[in-house]
């Protein structure tokens, strides 16, 4: 498996972190009323280690995670497993810190 893709956008006092598995780019997933399109324009970033991604998530005010990083974020105590949405088996989580 390849390294996750990490994108960090700092704007208007927010630290937006976007992390996605490379192999999910360009795909659409649908299950019931939920659907997600993994657009390269939003999810594409630089390859980063899991440790780099976890550090970025610790500093995020807003985060969007898709794929294997969600499980790592659960293990790191960043995401509660009860708040993870799975769409066609793909884990998806969002984070907002106020």
N, C-alpha and C positions, 0 to 999 in steps of 0.2 A: 504494500500500500504506500502511496506517495504521501509526502508531507501535506498538512492542511494549508489552505490559502488564507492569508491574513491581510485584512485591510483595516487601517485606522484612519478615521477622518475626524479632525478637530475643527469644530465650528460652533460659533455662538456659545462658548463656554461648555460645550458638550464634547465628550470623548466617545465617538461611535466606533465600535469594534465589530467587524464582520468576519466570520470564519466559516469556511466551507471546505468539504472534501473536493479535490480537483475532479474526481470522476463523476461528480454530480452536476458540474457545469453544463449548461445548455439543455438540461433535462426538465421534464414536467412530471410531477407526481400528484395523483389524485386519489382520494379515499373518502367516500361519502360526500359530505358537504365541504370538505377541506381540499384545497388545491394549492400547490406552490410551483412556481416556475423559477428555475435557478438561472437567472439571467447573468451573463458574464459582466454586463455593465455594472451590476450591483455587487455580485459575489466574488469576482475575480480580484486577486491580490497577489502578494508575494508568498513564496513558499516559506514556511516558518516551522520550527520545531513545536512540539506540543507544549514544552515548557515556556517558550516565547508566547504562545497563544494564551496559556493560563495566566501569565504575567500581564498580558494586555487586558484580559478579562477582569483581573483584579483592579485595574486602573480605569475600567470603562464606566461611563455613566449610562450608556445605552449599548446593548450588544444584541447581535443576531447571529445565531449558531445553527449550522446545518450539517448533519453527518456525525462522524466519529468523535469530534471534539465535544459533543454534548455529553458523552459518557465520561470523558476526562474532566469536564466541568463539574459533573456530579461527584466524581471521586474527590475533587479538590474542594468540595463544599461550596461551590459558587452557584450551582443550580440544584434545586430540589427535584428529585426524580418524579415527584407527583405533578410537577409543572411542565413536564415534557410532552409535547404533542408528537405523535408518530403519524406520518402521512405515507401510506404505502410502505410502511416499515422503516422509513427514514426519520431519525430523530431530529426534532426542531425545537429550539428554545430561544426565548427572548429575555432580556434582562434590562430593567430600568432602575436606576438608583436615584432617589430624590434627595 
